[in-house]
Amino acid sequence: MNLQEKLKSRLEKHADKKRKLWFENYIKHNTKYRGVQLPTIRNELKEWYSEENISQIPLSEQLDLALSFFAEDYAEDKFSGILFLQLFLYNKIDYEILLSRLETIFEQDYIYDWSVCDWLSTRVLRNMIKFNGIECANAITAWNIAKNVWQARCSVVAFTNINKDGQYTPLILKSNAILIQREERFAKTAVGWLLREISKLDQGIVVDFITEFRQYFSKECLENSIKYFDKDEKLELRKLINN
């Protein structure tokens, strides 16, 4: 049994049919689940990594191993790949190399739902930005023109919870301006998510963005964007997209 199969076997022991059905009903997108909780995946991954002495394997081979889990059908296997990158690799691999390898994951359509996409964004890409700084941030922002909607979504979601001083607001707005014009629901919901965060810093920026791109806003995206506005401001902004 190879290393990948050993971890999958460990996860399978925790499979729960009731939880599997709940996850699949909640996530949609035809994503398959074993029904294993995320803390369990993390624990099994860490034990597997230690017991199999994976730290002794060359980094390039560790990266190959981590990325191999994205090709699997079950979401828990994909989460294992994400956690592998987060816990052991993202700060040891040159960010340009890692981003290039991750691009192939999207090209092969191994990510096809919001859950895996957002986990990759918040567990790996966000940490890469924090560790590597503005050059890495610019490289991830460049994904905003990707044909694959999930890769494009990452260009926005990767900036959640790291823009508290507004440093990355220009990059977020740059990507938002592209994603809001896409038809896919999950392109627009990413925009709403980050506008909501920006509104904590400067609501005027959000108002200006909504005003400029009002023809592209869905109701869902608008409501996400203005969550922290007062009642009267919400009413005025709703009129903008309803006219």
QUIBEL-V979932 format. One record per run of one state. SS is the DSSP state (alpha for helix, beta for strand, coil for the rest). FROM is the first residue (numbers start at 1). TO is the last residue. If there is no record, write none. Layout:
BEGIN
{{SS	FROM	TO} {SS	FROM	TO}}
END
This chain:
BEGIN
{{coil	1	2} {alpha	3	12} {coil	13	16} {alpha	17	27} {coil	28	31} {beta	32	32} {coil	33	37} {alpha	38	51} {coil	52	53} {alpha	54	56} {coil	57	58} {alpha	59	71} {coil	72	73} {beta	74	74} {alpha	75	89} {coil	90	94} {alpha	95	107} {coil	108	113} {alpha	114	132} {coil	133	133} {alpha	134	145} {coil	146	148} {alpha	149	157} {coil	158	168} {alpha	169	179} {coil	180	184} {alpha	185	199} {coil	200	202} {alpha	203	212} {coil	213	213} {alpha	214	216} {coil	217	218} {alpha	219	225} {coil	226	230} {alpha	231	242} {coil	243	243}}
END
